[in-house]
């Protein structure tokens, strides 16, 4: 079993739709959580950190459930420019090793 | 520099040859990472440097892979006797270290695409 698991998708949604991605992690010692975005043939870039209380950044909302070892990302009012692969990332305690999920692909169409 | 620089951007080599990939991290970033991404796959952790030392090299696939970092800056990833399964994009990232929030944010280079024929 992979340490970070994501539904690979693809999620094909129309503009304006709300879409949610889920991620589970297996190491209960994980301390920090992030969502990165990767455009086709580009490097990953940080989208947002995920805090225990949940956090929002514009149209993006991230939530963490430590008991269930589950992370989510909600995108409201999808734009064409949101089309990308979304990577769930978990940091183990002790040092800065970040473990990446395989990513969920989102395609937003007109 | 302003960002993480990697070279070469593309490398095509023949099976059995050695290759060397270079990463120049953001100035002042003491943590440096190498990841590998095969076509359509997620990022596979290879090795992590803190300064010039590598506290975690658990992801190196075999003894054909090695990496070093000198002067707390530039890092090179060397693959000896390349095999076709080594074909992938090799991504380098750097971050600030310590307990700052910046330590959690990786800035990636554009990657080195390796093709082994």
HADDOCK unambig.tbl for C-alpha pairs under 7 A between the chains (distance, minus, plus):
assign (segid A and resid 42 and name CA) (segid B and resid 110 and name CA) 6.47 0.50 0.50
assign (segid A and resid 43 and name CA) (segid B and resid 108 and name CA) 6.12 0.50 0.50
assign (segid A and resid 43 and name CA) (segid B and resid 109 and name CA) 6.62 0.50 0.50
assign (segid A and resid 43 and name CA) (segid B and resid 110 and name CA) 5.39 0.50 0.50
assign (segid A and resid 44 and name CA) (segid B and resid 108 and name CA) 6.62 0.50 0.50
assign (segid A and resid 45 and name CA) (segid B and resid 107 and name CA) 6.90 0.50 0.50
assign (segid A and resid 46 and name CA) (segid B and resid 105 and name CA) 6.97 0.50 0.50
assign (segid A and resid 96 and name CA) (segid B and resid 103 and name CA) 6.97 0.50 0.50
assign (segid A and resid 96 and name CA) (segid B and resid 104 and name CA) 6.81 0.50 0.50
assign (segid A and resid 100 and name CA) (segid B and resid 42 and name CA) 6.83 0.50 0.50
assign (segid A and resid 100 and name CA) (segid B and resid 43 and name CA) 5.89 0.50 0.50
assign (segid A and resid 101 and name CA) (segid B and resid 42 and name CA) 6.12 0.50 0.50
assign (segid A and resid 102 and name CA) (segid B and resid 41 and name CA) 5.89 0.50 0.50
assign (segid A and resid 102 and name CA) (segid B and resid 42 and name CA) 3.69 0.50 0.50
assign (segid A and resid 102 and name CA) (segid B and resid 43 and name CA) 6.70 0.50 0.50
assign (segid A and resid 103 and name CA) (segid B and resid 42 and name CA) 6.27 0.50 0.50
